[in-house]
């Protein structure tokens, strides 16, 4: 910790953080409301003076639908096996998990 970062400065930063968080929550909620209203427009581009609204209906690949529809040998050919941190934690010991881990960015939680 930087010695010039005093408890009073930390308190001030925390108060400001909470003020900004409240404003950000209000802004995000209002933006979500506007976006929900705009989503009722038909698919396509809609130009207005204030900006252009593009509405699209994405099609996402459904693994469930693929499994129900495709023959098993084709379904299995599109499956990919990859390491899972969750599964590794279930099987490997803590010491080995620590050896296989790399440090990430600092995580700051404010409450």
N, C-alpha and C positions, 0 to 999 in steps of 0.2 A: 504494500500500500504506500502510496506517495505521502510523505510526511506533511506536505502542504495541503493535503485534502483533509480538512478538519471535520470533526463530528458536526459542527454547525453547517458546514458546506454540504455534507452528506445529507443532513436533515432537509436542507433547502432543496437539494436535488430530488430527494424522495417526494417532498410535497409537490414540486413541479411535475414530477413523473405522474403522480396520481391525477393532477389537474389535466395534463395532456392526455392521459389514458381515458378520462371521462369524455373529453371533447372528441377524441378519436373514435370511441364507441358510438357516440351520437352521430358522427359523420358517417361511419360505416353502416349504421342502421338506416340512415336516410338514403345513402347510396343504394343499399340493398332494396329498399322500397321502390326507388326510382327504376332500378334495373328490372324488378319484378313487373312493373307496369309496362316497361318497354318490351319485355319478353312476350307480351300479348300481341305485338305487331306480327304480321306475316313474315315468313322467312324471306330474306333478301336485304338489299341496301336501301335505306330510307334517308335521303339527304334533307337536312333542315338548315336554317341559317346558323344555328348555334353549333351544328356538328352533324355528323353522319352516324346513324344507328345501323349496325349490321346484325341481323338476326339469323342464326343458323341452327339447325337441328343436328347435332352430332350423332353419329352411329358408332357405338362402342362395341368392340368385339366381346361376345359373351361366351366365356369358357363353358358355362353351364349349358347353353344352347348348343355349342359345338359338341359337347360330350353326348347330349341327347340325340343329335342329328347324324353325326359322322360315324362311319364304321370304326370299331375300336382300333384297328391297326393304323388308320389315318389319324385318328385323334391322338394316339400315342406318339405318332411321328411329329406332331406339332408341340408336344410338351417339352419343357426345358427344365433340367434339374440344376439348381443353383444352391450354394451354401446359404444357410439361414442362421443368423445370430441367435434367434429364439431357440431353434432346435439345438444349436451348439451349447447354449446355457443349460439345456435339459440333460445333455449327455456328458459334456466335458466338465472337469473340475474347475473351480475358481482359479487355481494357479495357472492352469493351461489357458483358460480364457484370458487372463491377464497377459500371458506371453503372446497371445495372438491378437491383442488389441493395440491400437495406436491412439495417441492422444488427439483429441479433437479441439475445436474452438471452445473457449470458456463459455459457460452457460450462466447467465444471470437471471435469477428469478426475484421478482419484487412483489411483495404482498403488503 
